[in-house]
Amino acid sequence: MFATAYKYANRTLPPRVYRFLKFYRWCARFYLPRRIAAFFIRRTPRVRVFTAGNPNPQFVEQLLRTNVFAPTAMCRVMTRHGSDKGDGWHNYTTVYSSLFSNLRGRPLSIFELGLGTNNPNFAFGMGPAGRPGASLRGWRELFPKALIFGADIDHSILLKEDRINTYYCDQLDEVAIRNLWAHALLREGMDIIIDDGLHTFDGNTSFLERSLEQLRSGGFYIVEDISRHMIVKWTHQIDTIYLTRFPNYEFALVELPNSSNCCDNNLLIIHRVR
Ligand SMILES: C[S@@+](CC[C@H](N)C(=O)[O-])C[C@H]1O[C@@H](n2cnc3c(N)ncnc32)[C@H](O)[C@@H]1O
């Protein structure tokens, strides 16, 4: 009955009202019960580390201390804006909360690939109820002094708002990636880069190999939604190619336990050491 009422509300209510109801329903059904249960339940991520030097990087220690069962304020903010980074299907924002806790007040540059199209002709869209730019607005709220940049293959959803600039990019196209990083505002490099675009191995590696140098020293590059079937392939890629090709970086493949999602709730986190 609730599901039918919900579908009806989605069709009839103005999108803003529907989103508001959806968020408060999520708070009541997921966020608050989980916050309470997390006093008793603890789940930590499984992390495989790949480094040419230090076998125990500090950011990995931080990851291993994170209770990924416990939703955080960052999960709440991202879900309110319409992103799925911490809504329960994914729980990346539990990890981001601990990884970025000391960076929130700094004047960073943050870049995310993948704005969240509604157009079904593009791969990995967010469906008709999705909200293009959701995660960029989430980052803007969470990092009040940061400049936020984004890119997507769908021209029609590119946006410009206070502290947010977005650009066209097809991550499978070498020239498009080169043109992206040539934009004046992007030339100084990024402190955080997130790939939430085309979730394929070729798409991820194509963008990573042409973008890792854009990361500032001390920064983080993150690939979201890695399928569990791809972990072996990524392990091989990092071990045999990336460790040699990118000696200034530490790599961690992070599997987040999540009873709702055992398929694509994995991250690659890369830290630039120098
Ligand atoms: C999952 S959505 C991003 C969601 C958004 N980051 C959020 O959290 O709200 C994935 C996006 O990747 C974009 N995309 C698909 N293929 C792409 C490609 N080849 N290059 C760049 N972006 C692509 C889609 O248009 C879509 O907007």
PDBQT file of the ligand as one rigid body, heavy atoms in Angstrom, charges set to zero:
ROOT
HETATM    1  C1  LIG A 301      25.575   7.720 -11.309  1.00  0.00    +0.000 C 
HETATM    2  S1  LIG A 301      25.427   9.168 -12.268  1.00  0.00    +0.000 S 
HETATM    3  C2  LIG A 301      26.269  10.349 -11.271  1.00  0.00    +0.000 C 
HETATM    4  C3  LIG A 301      25.567  10.656  -9.985  1.00  0.00    +0.000 C 
HETATM    5  C4  LIG A 301      26.073  11.833  -9.202  1.00  0.00    +0.000 C 
HETATM    6  N1  LIG A 301      27.494  11.837  -9.052  1.00  0.00    +0.000 N 
HETATM    7  C5  LIG A 301      25.448  11.843  -7.824  1.00  0.00    +0.000 C 
HETATM    8  O1  LIG A 301      26.050  11.334  -6.863  1.00  0.00    +0.000 OA
HETATM    9  O2  LIG A 301      24.336  12.382  -7.707  1.00  0.00    +0.000 OA
HETATM   10  C6  LIG A 301      26.536   8.811 -13.578  1.00  0.00    +0.000 C 
HETATM   11  C7  LIG A 301      26.752   9.918 -14.598  1.00  0.00    +0.000 C 
HETATM   12  O3  LIG A 301      27.806   9.516 -15.464  1.00  0.00    +0.000 OA
HETATM   13  C8  LIG A 301      27.561  10.068 -16.745  1.00  0.00    +0.000 C 
HETATM   14  N2  LIG A 301      28.307   9.325 -17.777  1.00  0.00    +0.000 N 
HETATM   15  C9  LIG A 301      27.956   8.170 -18.401  1.00  0.00    +0.000 A 
HETATM   16  N3  LIG A 301      28.872   7.848 -19.312  1.00  0.00    +0.000 NA
HETATM   17  C10 LIG A 301      29.836   8.815 -19.275  1.00  0.00    +0.000 A 
HETATM   18  C11 LIG A 301      31.051   9.041 -20.004  1.00  0.00    +0.000 A 
HETATM   19  N4  LIG A 301      31.455   8.207 -20.988  1.00  0.00    +0.000 N 
HETATM   20  N5  LIG A 301      31.784  10.130 -19.701  1.00  0.00    +0.000 NA
HETATM   21  C12 LIG A 301      31.388  10.987 -18.724  1.00  0.00    +0.000 A 
HETATM   22  N6  LIG A 301      30.248  10.842 -18.019  1.00  0.00    +0.000 NA
HETATM   23  C13 LIG A 301      29.477   9.758 -18.283  1.00  0.00    +0.000 A 
HETATM   24  C14 LIG A 301      26.043   9.956 -16.915  1.00  0.00    +0.000 C 
HETATM   25  O4  LIG A 301      25.592  10.895 -17.871  1.00  0.00    +0.000 OA
HETATM   26  C15 LIG A 301      25.555  10.219 -15.482  1.00  0.00    +0.000 C 
HETATM   27  O5  LIG A 301      25.165  11.567 -15.349  1.00  0.00    +0.000 OA
ENDROOT
TORSDOF 0
